[in-house]
Amino acid sequence: MFRRKLTALDYHNPSGFNCKDETEFRNFIVWLEDQKIRHYKIEDRGNLRNIHSSDWPKFFEKYLRDVNCPFKIQDRQEAIDWLLGLAVRLEYGDNAEKYKDLVPDNTKNADNATKNAEPLINLDVNNPDFKAGVMALANLLQIQRHDDYLVMLKAIRILVQERLTQDAVAKANQTKEAPTSDRLPTSAFAQLKGLPVALDKHILGFDTGDAVLNEAAQILRLLHIEELRELQTKINEAIVAVQAIIADPKTDHRLGKVGR
């Protein structure tokens, strides 16, 4: 996830960096501040360098605030990515003459027509402000996080186009005014699809050990129940149709015989 930026910053192990390893993570933050960002004066970096201190998370949280990082200490991957972006930007500023004439390999062979056809391609996906904005929108719209911020932006665009247009909002408002589902037959209940469902009010009956899997299982179970309701309705309709036939038999009296 961070390999390209780590390589650009000449990190000693860009491919094997493990941000989940606490010691490695803390050493990385110290390296990033000492070698690349240099926001603090040398004499003010003591707390951050004391990686074995139990108060180190507090010092790191203060560091994020001091460099105006939009992410919290709990958002470790996002914070690391933002700090790397800041470091790359500072590194470029310090060596602007060295890098200004370089052209990325994938840009040399790029087709300008393709770029103009897809406006998202022209965005600077490595810009920290861009990433912070996409993350804020994703949290607001409750969209699943993804390592590729461009993918998240496309998901936001699709959601806005399908759910937040004037016609979609008007349709949703009309649906909310409909009677509750427990007073409607299955055919009418189908019209209420799309309304939010409180999953915590539905008991799953088992535990997978993972909250995300539990939620997915609840959703699948509700969908299965809905399919069973539709099947039951069709069965009832078939039974009624058969009863209508056998309850009023037609007799052909010409075929009747008396005696032998």
Secondary structure, DSSP 8 states (H G I E B T S, - for coil): --HHHHHHTT-S-TTT--TTSHHHHHHHHHHHIIIII--S-GGG-HHHH-TT-TTHHHHHHHHHHHTT-SS-TT-HHHHHHHHHHHHHHHHHHHTHHHHTT---HHHHT--HHHHHH-GGGGS-TT-HHHHHHHHHHHHHHT----S-HHHHHHHHHHHHHHHSSHHHHHHHHHHHTS--GGGS-HHHHGGGTTS---GGGS--SS--S-HHHHHHHHHHHHHHHHHHHHHHHHHHHHHHHHHHHHTS----GGG-----
